[in-house]
């Protein structure tokens, strides 16, 4: 939804207004300004991320490609019978970590992960021939995260034991306050929904809609181009009514009727003002959630957007340098581990890191 205002607002404000009318105009203007701010921020964030992706995607894809090749290379060693059990388990963990990185990286979407998944299934069958993992190799992801889960669960139990009953009481109080806020929020949304339905069904809103619809109706328009334009506008107006988008209906009225909707609202003025004030608060909350609408956009924006373009470029340059260093290291590892003898020192190092 985009709320726009025209000079008609300024013209209407020249006449004497009651306090209720002034409050309505102020609420409406806040909604319009906040919506424009939200739309601008969303567009700026998308443009920023698009430009950032263009800067880093080549090196990121190269990094993913090398990691992918290394995974397949490591999985090829599972056919060696001389591998000890701990070495096979270390290889499983190692490849599993790389797999998770590639699956979570937005620049790894071009990779076909099926060969790696199949390789892990075969490796599990070799490592645990008599276990449930061999019978159901699709559970390799659960196995790879089992030790981490058990460690985290043990830490949770230890923290709970140290906290004692007092901590449980505090937790219960916090949970109670949270659910109380949720109930209050749900009740507020329910009340607002009822108020919105009442206003949308009121005679004043029907008058507003019919007056705008009469102006935009395409049937009486002789010009074909203008008729198509009115068809589009009429569809937007109906969509605004169907979605209870009151600010958008008000904006249509102002633009095409040429005057403020104040004159039509009458006794519904206070209710419309309250709904606009609520809409403003919702828009403020919406701005906080814009970066969560698309995870990739949010992640890249938070990672690279800085206070100045120069600081942003420095952050991108640092990332490119780090990515190149990581790519070079993986490529060197891939080229060096040409035999099991050359791989074993890396398995020992990786095993020690997992302890």
C-alpha positions, 0 to 999 in steps of 0.5 A: 500500500502506498499512501499519497497526498496532494495539494488538496490537503493544504487547501483544506487546511486553510479553512477553519478546522475543529480539534477532531478534524486537525487530529484526523489530518495529523493522523493521516499525514503520519500514516502517509509519511511512515508508509513512504518511509517504509517503502523507501527503506524496503526499496533501498535495502533491496537495491543495496543487496542487489548491488552487494550480491553483484560485488561478491557473488563470483568469489562466493560461488568459487568458494562454494565450488571448491568446497563442493569438490573437496566434499566429493574428494573426502567422501572418496576415501571411505572406500579405503579399508585401512581407515580406522573407525575414528577416522571415518567418524571424523570424515563424516563430521567434516563433510557434514560441516561443509554440507551445512555451510553450502546449504546455508549459503545463498550462493550455493543454490546452483550446486547439486547436493544429491551426490554428497547426500548419497556419499554420506549415506554410503559412508554411514553404511560403511562406518556403521554396517550393523547399526540403524544408520545403515538400515536408514541412512537418511538419518545421517543429518540427525547423527551428525548433530547428535553429539552437539545436541547431547552436549547442549542438553547436558549444559542446559541440565547443568545450568538448571541444577545450579539455578535451583528452585529460585531460577524456576520461579523466575522463569515461571514469572517471566513466562507468565508476563510473556503470555499476559502480553500476548493475550493483551496483544491478541485482545487489542487486535481483536478489538481493532478488527471489530472497530475496522469492520464497523467503520468499513460497513458504515454509511460514511465509508460507503459514500466515500467508496461510491463517490470515488467508484463513480468517478473511476468507473470505466464504462462511460469512458470513450477513450480506450487508453483511459478506459484501461487506466480506469479499469486498473484504478478501479481494481486497486480501489476494490482491493483497498476495500476488500483488504480494509485499507482505509488510508488507501481509500482516503487517498483515492478520495482526496486525489479523484474527488479533490477534497478531504474525506472529512466532509463525508466521515461525519460522526465516524471521524473519531473512529477513523482517526483512531484507526489511522493512529493504530495503522501508524503504530503498525507501520512503525512495527512493520519497518522493524520487520522489513529486513526479516521479510527475506532472510537473504536480504536481511542477512546481507544488509546487516552484514555489509551496510554501514554508516557511510559508502566508504565503510560499506566498501571496506566491509565488502573488501574485507569479506572478499579478501577473507573469502579468497583466503578460504578458497585458496586454503580449500583448493590447496587442501584438495590438491595436497590430499592425493593419498590417504597417507597425506589425508591422515594428518588433517584427520588427526587435526580435525579430530582434535578440534572436535574434542 
